[in-house]
Amino acid sequence: MNDYIRMSITSDLFVEKPQQNVEVLGNVPVKTIIYEILKEFGLKGAHGLWFKSTKQELDLNRTLVEQNVGMGAELEFGKRTTRFPAGANEITGKMRGYFRAEGDGRTFPLAWQPALIGRSTDAASASQLAVDLKDVDTTKSVSRQHAQVTEDLGEYFIQRLAENNQLVVDNRQLGRLSPVALKSGSVVKVGNLTMTFVLEEVVDE
């Protein structure tokens, strides 16, 4: 599908003309659109796009079509703000990782580390998780704090956090104190859920 979508993008960062009416290919990832905006206006840093009416942020790694952005959509553009849990550090390198869930393709970007993977039970526990699998873990096979991912100089490592937490990476069952390196395309099974780890060079810095 190569159709263009006519829509408006509003931002106070567009100094001369806060509302831009544009035509954008519906089948390109949102991060590509953001990259073009950053180049056009000479901006740097982490930015995002939101639905103007609901303030719901668009997934950077999915296309407009995949996120039901249609003709005449009204979006907002601005800087992204992320609140990190206590003791966590922002991942600032050029190589950024995210998980893509099998099935619905939902993505979970890793913005900080150590990045906890688990299933939240309330708002407080959700704020501690980098990868909250509550909405996709229908069998409740994932514990509240199941595993964690760390990053060092662009390399990512994963380990489980308890002996009874099922964690398999590329068909290898992990021991509790045995973190292993993740490569782009690694298949990770957390409980009964399967995800793919993807590593990409950022384009929004």
Secondary structure, 3 states (H helix, E strand, C coil): CCCEEEEEEECCCCCCCCEEEEEEECCCEHHHHHHHHHHHHCCCCCEEEEECCCCCECCCCCECHHHCCCCCCEEEEEECCCCCCCCCEECCCCEEEEEEECCCCCEEECCEECEEEECCCCHHHHCCCCEECCCCCCCCCCCCCCEEEEEECCEEEEEECCCCCCEEECCEECCCCCCEEECCCCEEEECCEEEEEEEEECCCC
